[in-house]
Amino acid sequence: MSRWSALGNLWSTVREIDVNAIRDEAEQPLSIIAVGHDTALAAIDALARRGPNRYPPTGVAPLTSLSLRDAARFPERMNAADILILAVDSRVGLTERDAVALAQIDRLPRPALLVLLFGTRLAPGSAPLPSSAAAHTVIIPNIDHTDAALRFTNELLERLPATHHLAAARRLPGIRAAYARRLIDSTAMTNATYALASSLPEQIPILGIPFAVADMLVLTKNQAIMVYRLALAYGAPPDFRQRIAEVMPVVGGAFVWREIARTLVGLAPVWGVVPKVGIAYAGTYATGVAAWRWYEKGELIPREELKRIAREAQTIGQEKAREVIAQAQDTREATGNAVKEAASHINSLGNRIRQRSHRTLRRVRERLPTRMRLARSADDSDRLPEEH
């Protein structure tokens, strides 16, 4: 008798994933050009590269630094960059020439991020920062502060096109934590939203079982994609089967308990919708955190800690479910009221049109010769309502 295999079961649900597309996304060319003061450029380099590097570096380093005095010599390179970083040392300040150069660079048709370092304002007597950069400026007074790298990389990912996030994380260790947080939160919310959207069919007993099984396949695939993206982001070799196989002992528990719990709750009456969404969110979040810690440090999260993380995530997921359900109900009520008002207006308008047409027909009939009017009245007597 064949025995159930967690890896075999997982592999059967993820075999349709387009692994090549994800791998190509991770290994695509990437160009990030930083322009500014030499001291600020060194700080940007440290913030971007300082981070966990469990695996050997992969690909061409994407970050190029250019001093303000050299930037004008490379217009084609800057126009081809995926993002430009304008790095300013607040202690040095800007000359009028520097300010003009930064303004010209900021106006290039490329995403840009201005980073003000080593202070919260420019030195006295400095020329002002480009006004166009105000909407995309991040201030980092101390690059050694615990949240400095996360603030910088979060802002960088906000400006960098989403299609390049994975490639940036794979090549720049400093970006990995911000990317991992975003990916885990996004996937957990996606799975929670899917669980909520699929709840209605599961309340129908005949449809409950096939829909619950379909849910497990979809959510497990999403989790597998998340795990693979985390592996690539942290520089792991791109062999999909090997990455999933090595991480199964780490996250297998999260996959298994989540699937069992979702099936039980998903087949429950309507009151099970909110817990079900919370479980989908929590299972995905716990899986992501476990994989994140593994690829970042090679760390196995103790089972009790993983359960604690899952419980906290489940509470968050249930709160999000209640919010979404409340919003959906409000939208439905507002839509229903609008439809009723529109229907009432249309009905009233139709009545007025019918009344006018009846009056018009009577006026026309009254103007006809007597003989034709009598004949016409005989024909219309069954159709025209009496006027009161």
Secondary structure, 3 states (H helix, E strand, C coil): CCCCCHHHHHHHHHCCCCHHHHHHHHHCCCCEEEEECHHHHHHHHHHHHCCCCCCCCCCCCCEEEEEHHHHCCCHHHHHCCCEEEEEEECCCCCCHHHHHHHHHHHCCCCCEEEEEECCCCCCCCCCCCCHHHHHHEEEECCCCCCCHHHHHHHHHHHHCCHHHHHHHHHHCHHHHHHHHHHHHHHHHHHHHHHHHHCHHHHCCHHHHHHHHHHHHHHHHHHHHHHHHHHHHHCCCCCCHHHHHHHHHHHHHHHHHHHHHHHHHHHCCCHHHHHHHHHHHHHHHHHHHHHHHHHHHHCCCCCHHHHHHHHHHHHHHHHHHHHHHHHHHHHHHHHHHHHHHHHHHHHHHHHHHHHHHHHHHHHHHHHHCCHHHHHHHHHHHCCCCCCCC
